[in-house]
Amino acid sequence: MRKLIAISVALFFVFGVLIALNPGETQARVTFVTIGTGGITGVYYPTGGAIAKMINKKRKIYNIRATVESTGGSVFNINAVLAGDLTFGICQSDRQYQAWHGLAEWKHRGPQKKLRSVFSIHPESVTLVAADDAGIKTIQDLRGKRVNIGNPGSGQRQNAIDALTNAGIDYKKDIIAENAKAAEAPGLLQDGRIDAFFYTVGHPSGAIKEATAGRRKVHFVPITGLDKLLAKYPYYARAYIPIKFYPSATNKEDVPTFGVKATLVTSADVPDKIVYAITKEVFDNFETFKKLHPAYSVLTKESMLEGLTAPLHPGAVKYFKEVGLLK
């Protein structure tokens, strides 16, 4: 009898340990996902934070815990998603196009066919900021000037190169190109170490506000003559910079330019249920999401399915069909 009791106690103890180590039926295992964004002063970082906040509120329902990582931007995020180092990444629509088709940074690696779209987010304008004392009124005036075009691996760098090339300017010969990150550019401009910088960003932007609020007076330079550029690259569209967001800039009117869209991407290897949950929380709480940042004010649910090149992930497709956004 004592032997039977001892065996029963031992089995009970072992079973209890197994339950503790592997909750199984009592509690589903939590899945951790990471969202790659960009610099903390841009719109990508708060966008990732807003998405993570929404899904974390429902962690008891979805058993998903989301975190946000500040990264080097679009190219880094796409590569990290495809490598499995990030679950989701925010990237410019042009970079998504290039990765899917095996262009630009992916030219030697070929088309990235595991890339999947989830949805697009806010529009992003190619923003050219210049110091008033640098004598830069048009993009042509950048010749011979010290201009930050962005760090390698960022989406904005290629946008800057495209803008310069469209204007007949060779960034390797005609300007003194700096390669600093976008978050560093406002300080460099105010310190007099550069004359101007490009930044592809949604407005309003903390970095742009920093650039316009210093002692050195600055303005936005219009980027026009875009017909050939827009015909060549289908992911670009005309845009403008709303001056109401930057009262310290010396411009008096909204400034014409061009831009892309921020998009959320993932890998074909990510389970459908995770992508479905992320998509559902953003779209089911659409009005709340729009209020999280002024850059989202122009969003519509329909527009968030535009600007996507890679195929939609099946998890996103499932939700969009449920609510009638896709047939």
Backbone hydrogen bonds in HBPLUS format (Angstrom, degrees):
<---DONOR---> <-ACCEPTOR-->    atom                        ^
c    i                          cat <-CA-CA->   ^        H-A-AA   ^      H-
h    n   atom  resd res      DA  || num        DHA   H-A  angle D-A-AA Bond
n    s   type  num  typ     dist DA aas  dist angle  dist       angle   num
A0005-ILE N   A0001-MET O   2.94 MM   4  6.29 156.4  2.00 152.0 158.3     1
A0006-ALA N   A0002-ARG O   2.90 MM   4  6.13 158.8  1.95 149.1 154.8     2
A0007-ILE N   A0003-LYS O   2.99 MM   4  6.22 155.5  2.05 144.9 151.3     3
A0008-SER N   A0004-LEU O   2.97 MM   4  6.19 156.8  2.02 145.0 151.6     4
A0009-VAL N   A0005-ILE O   2.90 MM   4  6.16 160.5  1.93 153.2 158.0     5
A0010-ALA N   A0006-ALA O   2.96 MM   4  6.14 158.7  2.00 145.0 151.1     6
A0011-LEU N   A0007-ILE O   2.91 MM   4  6.15 159.8  1.95 150.9 156.2     7
A0012-PHE N   A0008-SER O   2.90 MM   4  6.09 157.2  1.95 147.9 154.6     8
A0013-PHE N   A0009-VAL O   2.91 MM   4  6.13 154.0  1.98 147.5 154.4     9
A0014-VAL N   A0010-ALA O   2.97 MM   4  6.23 164.2  1.99 152.0 155.7    10
A0015-PHE N   A0011-LEU O   2.89 MM   4  6.05 161.5  1.92 149.6 155.0    11
A0016-GLY N   A0012-PHE O   2.93 MM   4  6.10 152.5  2.00 142.5 150.2    12
A0017-VAL N   A0013-PHE O   2.97 MM   4  6.29 154.0  2.03 149.6 156.3    13
A0018-LEU N   A0014-VAL O   2.98 MM   4  6.25 160.1  2.03 150.7 155.9    14
A0019-ILE N   A0015-PHE O   2.96 MM   4  6.22 153.1  2.04 147.1 154.3    15
A0020-ALA N   A0016-GLY O   3.02 MM   4  6.25 154.9  2.09 144.2 151.0    16
A0021-LEU N   A0017-VAL O   2.89 MM   4  6.16 157.3  1.94 152.6 158.7    17
A0022-ASN N   A0018-LEU O   2.81 MM   4  5.78 151.3  1.89 145.3 153.5    18
A0026-THR N   A0023-PRO O   3.04 MM   3  5.47 155.9  2.09 141.9 134.3    19
A0031-THR N   A0063-ASN O   2.77 MM  32  6.14 166.8  1.79 153.2 154.6    20
A0065-ARG N   A0031-THR O   2.83 MM  34  6.14 160.4  1.87 154.0 157.3    21
A0033-VAL N   A0065-ARG O   2.95 MM  32  6.21 160.5  1.99 145.9 151.0    22
A0067-THR N   A0033-VAL O   2.95 MM  34  6.42 149.3  2.05 153.2 163.1    23
A0087-THR N   A0034-THR O   3.04 MM  53  5.28 142.2  2.19 134.4 146.0    24
A0088-PHE N   A0034-THR O   3.10 MM  54  6.37 164.8  2.12 158.8 158.8    25
A0035-ILE N   A0067-THR O   2.88 MM  32  6.27 157.5  1.93 154.5 161.5    26
A0069-GLU N   A0035-ILE O   2.96 MM  34  6.09 162.7  1.99 155.9 153.0    27
A0036-GLY N   A0088-PHE O   2.89 MM  52  6.19 169.1  1.90 140.6 141.2    28
A0090-ILE N   A0036-GLY O   3.00 MM  54  6.22 147.3  2.11 148.2 156.8    29
A0037-THR N   A0069-GLU O   2.98 MM  32  6.11 152.2  2.06 175.9 174.2    30
A0042-GLY N   A0039-GLY O   3.21 MM   3  5.58 160.8  2.25 111.2 117.0    31
A0047-THR N   A0043-VAL O   3.02 MM   4  6.08 146.8  2.13 146.5 156.7    32
A0048-GLY N   A0044-TYR O   2.87 MM   4  6.13 164.1  1.90 157.1 159.7    33
A0049-GLY N   A0045-TYR O   2.95 MM   4  6.19 154.8  2.01 147.3 155.3    34
A0050-ALA N   A0046-PRO O   2.84 MM   4  5.98 148.2  1.94 141.0 148.4    35
A0051-ILE N   A0047-THR O   3.09 MM   4  6.40 159.9  2.14 151.9 156.4    36
A0052-ALA N   A0048-GLY O   2.95 MM   4  6.14 163.1  1.97 149.5 154.6    37
A0053-LYS N   A0049-GLY O   2.90 MM   4  6.01 155.1  1.96 144.2 151.2    38
A0054-MET N   A0050-ALA O   3.14 MM   4  6.35 155.0  2.21 143.7 149.3    39
A0055-ILE N   A0051-ILE O   3.17 MM   4  6.47 166.2  2.19 154.2 156.8    40
A0056-ASN N   A0052-ALA O   2.91 MM   4  5.99 153.9  1.98 149.7 157.4    41
A0057-LYS N   A0053-LYS O   3.18 MM   4  6.31 136.4  2.38 139.6 148.7    42
A0058-LYS N   A0055-ILE O   3.12 MM   3  5.39 142.4  2.27 102.2 112.5    43
A0059-ARG N   A0056-ASN O   3.27 MM   3  4.86 157.4  2.33 106.0 103.1    44
A0061-ILE N   A0058-LYS O   2.90 MM   3  5.28 141.9  2.04 109.7 121.4    45
A0062-TYR N   A0058-LYS O   2.92 MM   4  6.19 168.0  1.93 165.3 168.4    46
A0063-ASN N   A0059-ARG O   2.68 MM   4  4.74 135.9  1.87 122.1 133.8    47
A0077-ASN N   A0073-GLY O   2.93 MM   4  6.05 162.7  1.96 158.5 164.4    48
A0078-ILE N   A0074-SER O   2.95 MM   4  6.20 163.7  1.98 158.4 161.9    49
A0075-VAL N   A0153-GLY O   3.18 MM  78  5.03 134.5  2.39 151.9 158.4    50
A0079-ASN N   A0075-VAL O   3.05 MM   4  6.22 173.5  2.06 155.3 157.2    51
A0080-ALA N   A0076-PHE O   2.85 MM   4  5.97 156.9  1.90 151.8 159.1    52
A0081-VAL N   A0077-ASN O   2.90 MM   4  6.00 154.0  1.96 147.0 153.7    53
A0082-LEU N   A0078-ILE O   3.04 MM   4  6.26 163.9  2.07 151.5 155.5    54
A0083-ALA N   A0079-ASN O   2.94 MM   4  6.08 136.8  2.13 138.0 149.9    55
A0085-ASP N   A0080-ALA O   2.81 MM   5  4.97 134.5  2.02 156.7 157.2    56
A0086-LEU N   A0080-ALA O   3.19 MM   6  5.42 146.6  2.31 114.0 111.0    57
A0084-GLY N   A0081-VAL O   3.14 MM   3  5.14 150.7  2.22  99.1 108.1    58
A0089-GLY N   A0265-VAL O   2.99 MM 176  5.39 150.6  2.08 144.8 149.1    59
A0265-VAL N   A0089-GLY O   2.84 MM 176  5.39 169.2  1.85 161.8 165.6    60
A0091-CYS N   A0263-THR O   2.86 MM 172  5.35 160.2  1.89 152.4 159.1    61
A0263-THR N   A0091-CYS O   2.70 MM 172  5.35 154.2  1.77 151.8 160.8    62
A0095-ARG N   A0092-GLN O   3.10 MM   3  5.34 120.6  2.47 100.7 114.7    63
A0096-GLN N   A0092-GLN O   3.06 MM   4  6.44 152.3  2.14 150.6 159.0    64
A0093-SER N   A0261-LYS O   2.73 MM 168  5.23 135.1  1.93 152.6 165.6    65
A0097-TYR N   A0093-SER O   3.05 MM   4  6.24 156.7  2.11 141.4 147.3    66
A0098-GLN N   A0094-ASP O   2.94 MM   4  6.21 159.7  1.99 146.9 152.1    67
A0099-ALA N   A0095-ARG O   2.94 MM   4  6.06 161.8  1.97 148.8 153.3    68
A0100-TRP N   A0096-GLN O   3.04 MM   4  6.17 166.9  2.06 150.9 154.5    69
A0101-HIS N   A0097-TYR O   3.06 MM   4  6.21 153.6  2.13 147.2 154.4    70
A0102-GLY N   A0098-GLN O   2.84 MM   4  5.73 113.0  2.30 138.0 153.3    71
A0103-LEU N   A0098-GLN O   2.78 MM   5  4.64 170.9  1.79 139.7 142.9    72
A0102-GLY N   A0099-ALA O   3.29 MM   3  5.09 150.4  2.38  94.8 103.4    73
A0112-GLN N   A0099-ALA O   2.86 MM  13  5.55 159.2  1.91 145.4 149.4    74
A0106-TRP N   A0103-LEU O   2.86 MM   3  5.08 155.0  1.92 136.9 132.3    75
A0107-LYS N   A0104-ALA O   3.06 MM   3  5.31 161.5  2.09 121.1 120.6    76
A0109-ARG N   A0106-TRP O   3.17 MM   3  5.02 136.6  2.37  94.3 106.7    77
A0110-GLY N   A0106-TRP O   2.85 MM   4  5.75 133.3  2.08 151.3 157.9    78
A0115-LEU N   A0112-GLN O   3.24 MM   3  5.91 165.4  2.27 118.0 122.0    79
A0268-ALA N   A0114-LYS O   2.84 MM 154  5.17 139.6  2.00 146.1 157.2    80
A0116-ARG N   A0266-THR O   2.91 MM 150  5.25 154.6  1.97 153.1 147.4    81
A0266-THR N   A0116-ARG O   2.86 MM 150  5.25 157.8  1.91 150.2 155.6    82
A0117-SER N   A0311-PRO O   2.85 MM 194  5.78 161.9  1.88 136.1 141.8    83
A0313-HIS N   A0117-SER O   2.88 MM 196  5.84 153.7  1.95 170.0 162.0    84
A0118-VAL N   A0264-LEU O   2.90 MM 146  5.49 141.1  2.05 170.5 158.0    85
A0264-LEU N   A0119-PHE O   2.79 MM 145  5.53 176.6  1.79 173.6 174.2    86
A0120-SER N   A0304-MET O   2.77 MM 184  4.54 171.3  1.78 133.1 135.4    87
A0121-ILE N   A0262-ALA O   2.62 MM 141  5.26 160.5  1.65 165.2 158.8    88
A0262-ALA N   A0122-HIS O   2.95 MM 140  5.62 171.0  1.96 165.6 168.0    89
A0124-GLU N   A0260-VAL O   2.78 MM 136  5.26 168.1  1.79 146.0 144.6    90
A0260-VAL N   A0124-GLU O   2.86 MM 136  5.26 142.3  2.00 147.5 157.5    91
A0125-SER N   A0201-VAL O   2.99 MM  76  5.53 151.0  2.08 137.3 130.2    92
A0201-VAL N   A0125-SER O   3.12 MM  76  5.53 154.4  2.19 141.2 139.1    93
A0126-VAL N   A0258-PHE O   2.82 MM 132  5.83 179.2  1.82 163.4 163.4    94
A0127-THR N   A0199-TYR O   2.94 MM  72  5.10 157.8  1.99 124.9 131.1    95
A0199-TYR N   A0127-THR O   2.83 MM  72  5.10 138.6  2.00 139.7 152.3    96
A0221-VAL N   A0128-LEU O   2.84 MM  93  5.45 166.6  1.86 156.3 160.4    97
A0129-VAL N   A0197-PHE O   2.93 MM  68  5.45 164.1  1.96 164.5 163.5    98
A0197-PHE N   A0129-VAL O   2.87 MM  68  5.45 149.8  1.96 151.3 160.8    99
A0130-ALA N   A0219-HIS O   2.92 MM  89  5.60 168.6  1.94 165.9 169.7   100
A0219-HIS N   A0130-ALA O   2.89 MM  89  5.60 156.1  1.95 160.0 168.0   101
A0131-ALA N   A0195-ASP O   3.08 MM  64  5.85 162.0  2.11 165.4 164.9   102
A0134-ALA N   A0131-ALA O   3.10 MM   3  5.39 165.6  2.12 112.5 116.5   103
A0132-ASP N   A0217-LYS O   2.83 MM  85  5.63 176.4  1.83 142.4 143.5   104
A0141-ASP N   A0138-THR O   2.98 MM   3  5.42 145.8  2.10 109.5 119.1   105
A0142-LEU N   A0139-ILE O   3.16 MM   3  5.61 163.5  2.19 112.6 116.1   106
A0143-ARG N   A0140-GLN O   3.45 MM   3  6.31 176.2  2.45 120.4 121.5   107
A0145-LYS N   A0142-LEU O   2.89 MM   3  5.24 161.8  1.93 138.3 138.9   108
A0144-GLY N   A0174-ASP O   2.67 MM  30  5.87 162.7  1.70 156.1 162.4   109
A0176-ILE N   A0145-LYS O   2.85 MM  31  5.90 176.8  1.86 153.4 152.6   110
A0195-ASP N   A0146-ARG O   2.78 MM  49  5.37 166.2  1.80 150.0 154.9   111
A0147-VAL N   A0176-ILE O   2.92 MM  29  6.06 148.0  2.02 139.6 149.7   112
A0178-GLU N   A0147-VAL O   2.79 MM  31  5.83 161.9  1.82 141.2 142.6   113
A0148-ASN N   A0196-ALA O   3.04 MM  48  6.52 159.5  2.09 145.0 146.8   114
A0198-PHE N   A0148-ASN O   2.99 MM  50  6.30 160.9  2.02 171.5 174.0   115
A0149-ILE N   A0178-GLU O   3.03 MM  29  6.12 164.3  2.06 155.9 152.2   116
A0154-SER N   A0151-ASN O   3.11 MM   3  5.79 149.2  2.20 143.9 144.0   117
A0159-ASN N   A0155-GLY O   3.30 MM   4  6.62 158.6  2.35 147.9 154.3   118
A0160-ALA N   A0156-GLN O   2.85 MM   4  6.07 156.1  1.91 151.9 157.7   119
A0161-ILE N   A0157-ARG O   2.98 MM   4  6.27 158.0  2.03 147.4 153.5   120
A0162-ASP N   A0158-GLN O   2.84 MM   4  6.03 156.5  1.89 148.7 155.1   121
A0163-ALA N   A0159-ASN O   2.91 MM   4  6.14 156.0  1.97 147.4 153.8   122
A0164-LEU N   A0160-ALA O   2.93 MM   4  6.15 161.1  1.97 150.5 155.6   123
A0165-THR N   A0161-ILE O   2.83 MM   4  5.94 165.5  1.85 150.7 155.3   124
A0166-ASN N   A0162-ASP O   2.92 MM   4  6.00 157.8  1.97 145.0 151.0   125
A0167-ALA N   A0163-ALA O   3.21 MM   4  6.41 135.6  2.42 133.7 144.7   126
A0167-ALA N   A0164-LEU O   2.99 MM   3  5.08 128.1  2.27  96.6 110.9   127
A0169-ILE N   A0164-LEU O   2.83 MM   5  4.99 164.7  1.85 145.6 141.4   128
A0168-GLY N   A0165-THR O   2.91 MM   3  4.94 159.3  1.95 105.9 111.6   129
A0173-LYS N   A0170-ASP O   3.08 MM   3  5.44 144.1  2.22 109.0 118.9   130
A0174-ASP N   A0170-ASP O   2.71 MM   4  5.29 160.7  1.74 157.8 164.6   131
A0184-GLU N   A0181-LYS O   3.00 MM   3  5.48 145.7  2.12 111.4 121.3   132
A0185-ALA N   A0182-ALA O   3.18 MM   3  5.33 141.9  2.33 103.0 113.4   133
A0188-LEU N   A0184-GLU O   3.18 MM   4  6.43 157.6  2.23 151.4 158.4   134
A0189-LEU N   A0185-ALA O   2.89 MM   4  6.12 155.5  1.95 158.1 164.4   135
A0190-GLN N   A0186-PRO O   2.98 MM   4  6.21 165.0  2.01 151.2 155.0   136
A0191-ASP N   A0187-GLY O   2.91 MM   4  6.00 141.4  2.06 142.7 153.3   137
A0193-ARG N   A0188-LEU O   2.90 MM   5  5.16 145.7  2.01 164.9 163.2   138
A0192-GLY N   A0189-LEU O   3.13 MM   3  5.23 157.2  2.18 103.1 110.0   139
A0209-LYS N   A0205-SER O   2.96 MM   4  6.20 156.2  2.02 149.6 156.7   140
A0210-GLU N   A0206-GLY O   2.98 MM   4  6.17 149.8  2.07 141.8 149.9   141
A0211-ALA N   A0207-ALA O   2.99 MM   4  6.29 152.2  2.07 143.2 150.6   142
A0212-THR N   A0208-ILE O   3.02 MM   4  6.26 148.7  2.12 147.4 154.8   143
A0213-ALA N   A0209-LYS O   3.09 MM   4  6.04 123.7  2.42 140.0 152.6   144
A0250-THR N   A0218-VAL O   3.11 MM  32  6.34 160.6  2.15 152.8 158.9   145
A0223-ILE N   A0256-PRO O   3.02 MM  33  6.11 166.7  2.04 144.8 147.4   146
A0230-LEU N   A0226-LEU O   2.92 MM   4  6.04 168.2  1.93 169.0 170.8   147
A0231-ALA N   A0227-ASP O   3.07 MM   4  6.20 147.1  2.18 142.7 151.8   148
A0232-LYS N   A0228-LYS O   3.01 MM   4  6.13 144.0  2.14 143.0 152.0   149
A0233-TYR N   A0229-LEU O   3.03 MM   4  6.20 157.4  2.08 152.6 157.7   150
A0236-TYR N   A0233-TYR O   3.29 MM   3  5.94 172.1  2.30 121.3 123.4   151
A0237-ALA N   A0259-GLY O   3.10 MM  22  5.54 142.6  2.25 142.4 151.5   152
A0259-GLY N   A0237-ALA O   2.80 MM  22  5.54 148.2  1.90 156.2 166.8   153
A0239-ALA N   A0257-THR O   2.95 MM  18  5.19 164.8  1.97 126.3 122.7   154
A0257-THR N   A0239-ALA O   2.93 MM  18  5.19 157.1  1.99 141.9 135.9   155
A0241-ILE N   A0255-VAL O   2.82 MM  14  5.07 152.2  1.89 139.2 148.4   156
A0255-VAL N   A0241-ILE O   3.20 MM  14  5.07 155.9  2.26 135.3 139.1   157
A0245-PHE N   A0242-PRO O   3.32 MM   3  6.13 162.8  2.35 118.0 121.6   158
A0246-TYR N   A0243-ILE O   2.83 MM   3  5.30 157.2  1.89 117.2 124.8   159
A0249-ALA N   A0246-TYR O   3.14 MM   3  5.69 160.0  2.18 116.5 122.3   160
A0270-VAL N   A0267-SER O   3.16 MM   3  5.61 164.7  2.18 113.3 117.7   161
A0274-ILE N   A0271-PRO O   3.22 MM   3  5.69 135.7  2.43 109.0 119.2   162
A0276-TYR N   A0272-ASP O   2.82 MM   4  5.95 161.5  1.85 159.3 165.6   163
A0277-ALA N   A0273-LYS O   3.08 MM   4  6.09 156.5  2.13 134.4 140.2   164
A0278-ILE N   A0274-ILE O   3.13 MM   4  6.41 163.0  2.16 151.6 155.2   165
A0279-THR N   A0275-VAL O   3.00 MM   4  6.13 169.5  2.01 152.8 156.0   166
A0280-LYS N   A0276-TYR O   2.85 MM   4  5.94 166.6  1.86 154.5 158.8   167
A0281-GLU N   A0277-ALA O   3.06 MM   4  6.17 164.8  2.08 149.5 152.9   168
A0282-VAL N   A0278-ILE O   3.24 MM   4  6.45 163.6  2.27 150.7 154.5   169
A0283-PHE N   A0279-THR O   3.04 MM   4  6.20 172.9  2.04 158.2 160.4   170
A0284-ASP N   A0280-LYS O   2.75 MM   4  5.62 157.2  1.80 149.8 157.0   171
A0285-ASN N   A0281-GLU O   3.25 MM   4  5.97 135.6  2.46 128.6 137.8   172
A0289-PHE N   A0285-ASN O   2.89 MM   4  6.12 157.9  1.94 155.8 163.2   173
A0290-LYS N   A0286-PHE O   2.93 MM   4  6.21 157.0  1.99 153.4 159.0   174
A0291-LYS N   A0288-THR O   3.17 MM   3  5.33 133.0  2.41  99.3 111.4   175
A0292-LEU N   A0289-PHE O   3.07 MM   3  5.39 159.9  2.11 111.5 117.9   176
A0296-TYR N   A0293-HIS O   2.97 MM   3  5.69 161.7  2.00 122.7 128.3   177
A0297-SER N   A0294-PRO O   3.14 MM   3  5.45 167.5  2.15 113.8 117.5   178
A0299-LEU N   A0296-TYR O   2.98 MM   3  5.43 167.6  1.99 122.5 126.1   179
A0304-MET N   A0300-THR O   3.25 MM   4  6.50 133.2  2.48 143.5 154.7   180
A0304-MET N   A0301-LYS O   3.27 MM   3  5.32 138.9  2.45  95.7 106.9   181
A0305-LEU N   A0302-GLU O   3.10 MM   3  5.68 161.5  2.14 116.2 119.2   182
A0306-GLU N   A0303-SER O   3.13 MM   3  5.23 160.6  2.17 109.4 110.9   183
A0316-ALA N   A0313-HIS O   2.93 MM   3  5.38 126.4  2.22 112.9 126.1   184
A0317-VAL N   A0313-HIS O   2.98 MM   4  6.29 161.6  2.01 155.3 161.4   185
A0318-LYS N   A0314-PRO O   2.95 MM   4  6.08 156.3  2.00 146.4 151.3   186
A0320-PHE N   A0316-ALA O   2.94 MM   4  6.21 174.1  1.95 161.8 163.2   187
A0321-LYS N   A0317-VAL O   2.95 MM   4  6.06 153.8  2.02 153.2 159.0   188
A0322-GLU N   A0318-LYS O   3.15 MM   4  6.30 149.5  2.25 139.5 147.7   189
A0322-GLU N   A0319-TYR O   3.01 MM   3  5.05 116.2  2.43  97.1 113.3   190
A0323-VAL N   A0319-TYR O   3.13 MM   4  6.48 149.6  2.23 155.8 163.1   191
A0325-LEU N   A0320-PHE O   2.80 MM   5  4.94 132.8  2.03 156.4 158.5   192
A0326-LEU N   A0320-PHE O   3.14 MM   6  5.37 141.3  2.30 119.1 114.4   193
A0324-GLY N   A0321-LYS O   3.31 MM   3  5.03 156.6  2.37  95.8 102.7   194
